[in-house]
Amino acid sequence: MATASGPEVHRAPKGRLTAWWSKVLARNPAGLNWPRGVLVLDIALVPLLLFWAIGHEQYLLSAVFGLLFAVVADPGGSFPRRASHTALFGLIGAGLTALGFYVGAQSWGWLALVAFAVTLVAGLAAVFGAHRYAGAMLLNIWFVIALALSSGLHHDARITSYTWAQTAAWAGGTALWIAVSFLGWLIQGRPDRPPPVQEIPGDTARRKVSAPMVVYAAVRALVMFGTVALAFGLELSHGLWLPIAAIIAMKPSLEQSAIVGAQRLIGAAAGAVAAALLLLIPASEHGERLFAVERGLEVVALVLFMHAVAVRFWSYTVYTAAVAAAVLVLMDLPQPSDYQAEGYRVL
């Protein structure tokens, strides 16, 4: 018995590591949804063509995120219910967009303090049910992205970005989804519809405030305060990815956080490499050729978002890679730089 148990003791840690690693790379065949991805691509072409026409591509990211998150937050059901819920979601998001792009131009202390407050309020939204909590998490993530985008644009003298225009772009993205939903509702005979992303919990039952809920919300808020302070207080190059990665990876349990963190690490690294390779193309171009290349890469970014939507519940690692590549491309296109800078982004 003693000799038989020896190898088992040595195999147990390896078995746990293998099981953990299989969760990191897990794929769910039922989660692959290409029609959903194609739908998002079709409607995302509208803001792309609009900003091409007016020549203000710096507002494209706000419009695309407003559209994507409105699709995810759509609760389904009758159209009036869907429209009112999406409109409220878009209104709150517009307010956070305005706040993020205004505060992004301030000192790092204000950024950290406001990020703490927004994250704390979003964490306490769990009292309104799982569906509203999921919507609050989406808005929280967008607020952090808006802070980072605002700070980056503020420090680039070549690009003019107005807070009201970024806010209008976000609101326009959510309004576009309401309009598409309305047309679909009319064409299909005005039936009740399931939510576009049925994997999002639909529970809206209120819950009592509990100590674990408050502690978790406070811990998330403190982490956001610390990561924003580090990223902007120390003026780390591309430090904006610190708070973005932290807010997405943080889960209620340590095991969940470890798995999601590993998935994001692998996916973000793959996405950063892909974006760096794509962004090397315009780094050495000029004039009309640069213009054509930038427009082509904007289409590539939307295609990456389409893939992200389609594979979100198939593989979180692949989803993270697609989102990271798309966001990096759209954020860096207004300021394509040299090969050394692109290599530093990967690091």
Buried (B, 14 or more C-beta within 10 A) or exposed (E): EEEEEEEEEEEEEEEEEEEEEEBBEEEEEEBBBEEBBEBBBEBBEBBBEBBBEEEBBBBBBBBBBBBBBBBBBBBBBEBEEBBEBBBBBBEBBBBBBBBBBBBBBBEBEBBBBBBBBBBBBBBBBBEBBBBBBBBBBBBBBBBBBBBBBBBBBBEEEEBEBEBEBBBBBBBBBBBBBBEBBBEEBEEEEEEEBEBBBEEBEBEEEEEEEEEEBBEBBBBBBEBBBBBBBBBBBEEEEBBBBBBBBBBBBBBEEEEEBBBBBBBBBBBBBBBBBBBBEBBBBBBEBEEEEBEEBBEEBBBBBBBBBBBBBBBBBBBBBBBBBBBBBBBBBBBBBBBBBEEEBBEEBBE
